[in-house]
Amino acid sequence: MSDEKDIAKEKHEHYRFTADPNQSPMRIDKFLLDKLEKISRNRIQNGIKQGFVTVNGKVIKSNYKIRPLEEIVVYLPHEPRERTEIQGEPMDLDIRYEDDDLIVLHKPAGLVVHPGVSNWTGTLVNGLVHYLENKELPVMEGNLPDRPGLVHRIDKNTSGLLLIAKNEKAMTSLAKQFYDHTIERTYYALVWGQPDPEKGTIDAHIGRNPKDRIKMFVFVDGEEGKHAITHYEVIEPMYYVSLVKCNLETGRTHQIRIHMSHLGHPLFNDEMYGGNKVVKGTVFSKYKTFVENNFKLINRHALHAKSIGFVHPTTGKHMTFDSDLPQDMVDVLDRWRHYVTYQKSKK
């Protein structure tokens, strides 16, 4: 009897991954560290030692190196949540476009995209299930069953456009466009300082922070993490902050937030990556109060998924959707503009 069948007697499959065709040799524990959110390396290594992880159906050791197209399965003692457990909930969805294949909607800041630990209800997916009257949505390969229809995600406190696939054909086509980096995604961010040069590209690997699994980390040497590229351009400099346009070539977790922080320009009021304090400016108490009042206006990191462009999976037509900045970002930008005007008038 194979290793996989022996494990399956008592364990239940929770995660299944297929390594990319261009996957470089990487230790299995590091590979899973990037894939499994909020799970420490010690837990992963202990799971491997206990035989809870197989590669191509065989139990392996922590130092095993993953190769292209290998299949990795992670088992746990209890059964995973089934897709049918996702409860539909009435929700006001801001749908900007819909047809038989897909939905483009606007997600407000503060709304979690999909169910997970401590967020089994009240998510966007719960609203989608109700809206579509429990229609069977496709799940992208490698995703968990609680992420139906999702071909990409945006953070809870990021506002903006999200693309949903309604059938397998649409999921396959859109997922390939994301994989090929042909999806056009533009974000607007308010960052601390003024990036120099004002237009550039950040090419730096991103992975889980070894010391804090909730945060992401830039690996400068490129030996760990995943390849990540962000193109940025300053749209409006305002002394101590700047409105920046960011275009994603890749779509890693917290990519813009950690890339801009790595550049020395964290997003305004981004608590996780150092933007929720005075990063640039004067030491005067009036200025500090001004900044703190702005923090109160936008109680989140200042990031908005403004536009998305893609090729329709059925018609082959290129489609682009754009969204206005949310009111909290508009209010804060107006205050900074008034601050700039005031400073210029003093000269």
C-alpha positions in Angstrom: 0.0 0.0 0.0 1.4 3.4 -0.9 2.3 6.1 1.6 -0.6 8.3 0.5 -3.1 5.5 1.0 -1.8 4.7 4.5 -2.1 8.3 5.5 -5.6 8.7 4.0 -6.9 6.0 6.3 -6.7 8.3 9.3 -6.1 11.8 7.8 -8.1 14.0 5.5 -6.7 16.0 2.6 -6.8 19.8 3.3 -4.4 21.3 0.8 -3.2 20.2 -2.6 -0.6 22.2 -4.6 1.1 21.6 -7.9 4.5 23.2 -8.3 4.9 25.7 -11.1 6.5 24.4 -14.4 9.4 26.8 -13.7 9.7 26.1 -10.0 13.3 26.3 -8.8 14.5 23.8 -6.3 13.1 24.8 -2.9 12.9 23.0 0.5 9.4 21.6 1.1 9.1 23.5 4.4 9.9 26.8 2.8 7.6 26.1 -0.1 4.7 25.4 2.4 5.6 28.4 4.5 4.7 30.6 1.5 1.5 28.6 0.7 0.0 28.2 4.2 -0.9 31.5 5.8 -0.5 31.9 9.6 1.2 28.6 10.1 4.7 28.6 11.6 7.7 26.8 10.2 7.9 24.7 13.3 4.3 23.5 12.8 5.0 22.7 9.2 8.2 20.8 10.0 6.5 18.8 12.7 3.7 18.0 10.3 6.3 16.7 7.8 8.0 14.6 10.5 4.6 13.1 11.4 3.9 12.1 7.8 1.2 14.7 7.2 2.8 15.9 3.9 3.4 13.9 0.7 5.0 14.7 -2.6 3.8 12.7 -5.5 2.2 10.3 -3.1 5.3 9.7 -0.9 6.1 10.9 2.6 9.2 13.1 2.6 11.6 14.9 5.0 11.8 18.6 5.7 14.9 19.1 3.6 13.3 17.6 0.5 13.5 20.0 -2.4 10.4 20.6 -4.5 10.8 20.4 -8.3 8.6 21.5 -11.2 5.1 20.1 -11.5 5.4 17.9 -8.4 2.1 17.4 -6.5 2.2 18.3 -2.8 -0.7 17.2 -0.4 -1.1 18.3 3.2 -3.3 16.1 5.5 -4.9 16.9 8.8 -6.6 14.6 11.4 -10.1 16.2 10.9 -12.2 16.7 7.8 -11.9 20.1 6.1 -14.9 22.4 5.8 -17.0 21.6 2.7 -18.0 24.2 0.2 -21.6 23.6 1.0 -21.0 24.9 4.5 -20.6 28.4 3.1 -23.9 30.1 4.1 -25.4 32.7 1.7 -26.1 36.0 3.5 -28.1 39.0 2.2 -25.6 41.8 1.3 -25.6 45.0 -0.7 -23.1 44.2 -3.5 -21.9 47.0 -5.6 -21.9 45.2 -8.9 -20.4 47.3 -11.8 -20.8 44.7 -14.5 -22.2 41.2 -14.9 -22.9 38.6 -17.6 -23.1 34.8 -17.8 -19.3 34.4 -17.3 -18.2 37.0 -14.8 -18.9 39.7 -12.3 -16.9 42.9 -11.7 -17.8 44.4 -8.3 -16.6 47.2 -6.0 -15.5 46.0 -2.6 -15.7 48.6 0.2 -12.8 48.9 2.7 -13.4 46.7 5.8 -15.1 43.8 4.0 -13.3 40.5 4.2 -13.3 38.7 0.8 -13.6 35.1 1.8 -14.4 32.9 4.9 -11.5 31.9 7.1 -10.4 31.5 10.7 -12.5 33.9 12.8 -14.4 35.1 9.7 -16.7 32.3 8.6 -19.6 34.7 8.0 -20.1 38.2 6.8 -17.6 38.0 4.0 -18.0 39.0 0.3 -18.2 35.3 -0.6 -21.2 34.8 1.7 -22.9 37.7 -0.1 -22.0 36.2 -3.5 -23.5 32.8 -2.6 -26.7 34.5 -1.6 -26.8 36.7 -4.6 -26.3 33.8 -7.0 -28.8 31.7 -5.1 -26.3 29.0 -4.2 -25.2 28.5 -7.8 -22.1 26.3 -7.9 -19.2 28.6 -8.4 -15.9 27.3 -9.7 -12.8 27.1 -7.4 -9.4 27.9 -8.9 -6.9 25.1 -8.8 -4.8 25.3 -5.6 -7.5 27.4 -3.8 -9.5 26.2 -0.8 -13.2 25.4 -1.3 -14.2 28.5 0.7 -12.9 30.7 -2.1 -15.5 30.0 -4.9 -15.4 32.3 -7.9 -12.3 34.1 -6.8 -9.5 34.5 -9.3 -7.7 37.1 -7.1 -8.2 38.9 -3.8 -7.7 42.3 -2.2 -7.0 42.9 1.5 -9.9 43.5 3.9 -9.0 47.2 4.3 -8.3 47.8 0.6 -11.2 49.2 -1.4 -11.8 48.7 -5.1 -12.6 46.4 -8.0 -12.7 42.6 -7.8 -13.2 40.1 -10.6 -15.4 37.0 -10.1 -15.6 34.0 -12.4 -19.1 32.4 -12.6 -18.1 29.2 -14.4 -15.2 26.9 -15.1 -14.5 28.3 -18.6 -14.2 31.9 -17.2 -12.1 30.7 -14.3 -9.6 28.9 -16.5 -9.3 31.9 -18.9 -9.0 34.6 -16.2 -6.7 32.5 -14.1 -4.4 32.0 -17.1 -4.4 35.8 -17.8 -3.3 36.4 -14.2 -0.7 33.7 -14.5 0.6 35.3 -17.7 0.6 38.7 -16.1 -1.7 40.1 -18.8 -4.4 41.4 -16.4 -4.1 45.1 -16.1 -4.5 46.3 -12.5 -4.0 49.9 -11.3 -4.1 50.9 -7.7 -3.9 54.4 -6.2 -2.0 54.7 -2.9 -1.3 57.6 -0.6 2.3 57.1 0.6 4.6 58.9 3.0 7.2 61.0 1.3 8.0 61.5 -2.4 9.6 58.5 -4.1 12.7 59.3 -6.1 12.7 58.7 -9.0 9.1 59.7 -9.3 8.5 56.8 -11.8 10.1 53.3 -11.4 9.8 49.6 -10.9 10.2 47.6 -7.7 11.5 44.1 -8.4 11.9 42.3 -5.1 10.9 38.9 -3.9 8.1 38.7 -1.3 7.4 36.0 1.3 6.1 35.4 4.8 8.1 37.3 7.4 10.1 34.5 9.3 9.5 36.4 12.6 5.9 37.3 12.1 3.7 35.0 9.9 1.0 37.6 9.5 3.3 40.1 7.8 5.1 39.8 4.5 8.8 40.4 4.0 11.1 41.5 1.2 13.9 39.1 0.5 16.6 41.3 -1.1 18.8 38.4 -2.2 15.9 36.8 -4.1 16.6 33.3 -2.8 13.4 33.0 -0.8 9.9 34.2 -1.3 8.2 34.7 -4.7 9.1 37.0 -7.6 7.2 40.3 -7.3 7.1 43.3 -9.6 5.4 46.6 -9.0 5.5 49.6 -11.3 4.8 52.9 -9.7 4.4 56.6 -10.7 3.9 59.7 -8.5 0.6 61.3 -9.6 0.5 64.2 -7.1 3.4 65.1 -4.7 2.2 67.0 -1.6 5.4 67.7 0.5 5.3 64.9 3.0 3.0 62.5 1.2 2.3 61.6 -2.4 -0.5 60.1 -4.4 1.0 57.2 -6.3 -0.3 55.0 -9.1 0.8 51.4 -8.9 0.5 48.8 -11.6 0.9 45.2 -10.6 2.8 42.8 -12.8 2.5 40.1 -10.2 -0.1 39.7 -7.4 1.5 38.7 -4.2 0.0 39.2 -0.7 0.4 42.8 0.5 2.6 43.4 -2.6 2.1 47.2 -2.9 2.1 47.7 0.8 5.4 45.9 1.5 7.1 47.1 -1.7 6.4 50.7 -1.0 7.5 50.3 2.6 10.7 48.6 1.4 11.2 51.6 -0.8 11.0 53.8 2.3 7.5 55.1 1.5 4.9 53.1 3.5 1.3 53.6 2.8 -0.4 56.3 4.9 -1.9 54.8 8.1 -0.7 51.3 7.3 -0.3 49.9 10.8 1.3 46.7 9.7 4.1 48.2 7.7 4.9 51.4 9.6 2.7 54.0 8.0 0.5 54.7 11.1 2.9 57.3 12.5 4.6 60.5 11.4 7.1 59.2 8.9 7.9 62.5 7.1 7.3 66.1 8.2 8.0 68.5 11.0 8.3 68.0 14.7 5.7 70.7 15.6 2.7 69.6 17.6 0.3 71.3 15.2 1.6 69.1 12.4 1.4 66.0 14.5 -2.2 66.9 15.3 -3.0 67.5 11.6 -1.6 64.0 10.8 -3.5 62.3 13.6 -6.8 63.9 12.4 -6.1 62.5 9.0 -5.6 59.1 10.5 -9.1 59.4 12.0 -10.6 60.3 8.6 -9.1 57.1 7.0 -9.0 54.4 9.6 -7.1 52.0 7.3 -4.2 51.9 4.9 -4.8 54.3 2.0 -5.0 51.9 -0.9 -7.7 51.6 -3.6 -7.9 49.1 -6.5 -8.9 51.7 -9.1 -9.1 49.8 -12.4 -8.9 46.4 -13.9 -8.5 45.3 -17.6 -8.8 41.8 -19.1 -9.8 39.8 -22.1 -13.4 38.5 -21.9 -13.2 34.7 -21.7 -16.1 34.2 -24.2 -16.1 37.2 -26.6 -12.4 37.8 -26.6 -13.1 41.5 -26.2 -10.7 43.6 -24.1 -12.6 45.1 -21.2 -11.5 47.8 -18.7 -13.4 49.0 -15.6 -12.5 52.0 -13.5 -13.7 53.2 -10.1 -13.6 56.5 -8.3 -11.6 56.9 -5.1 -13.6 56.2 -1.9 -14.7 59.2 0.2 -12.2 58.6 3.0 -9.3 58.9 0.5 -10.9 61.9 -1.1 -11.3 63.6 2.2 -7.7 63.0 3.3 -6.3 64.1 -0.1 -8.3 67.3 0.1 -6.8 68.0 3.5 -3.3 67.5 2.3 -3.9 69.7 -0.7 -5.1 72.5 1.6 -2.0 71.9 3.7 0.2 72.3 0.6 -1.6 75.5 -0.5 -1.3 76.9 3.0 2.5 76.2 3.1 3.0 77.8 -0.2 1.1 80.9 0.9 3.5 81.4 3.8 6.5 81.6 1.5 
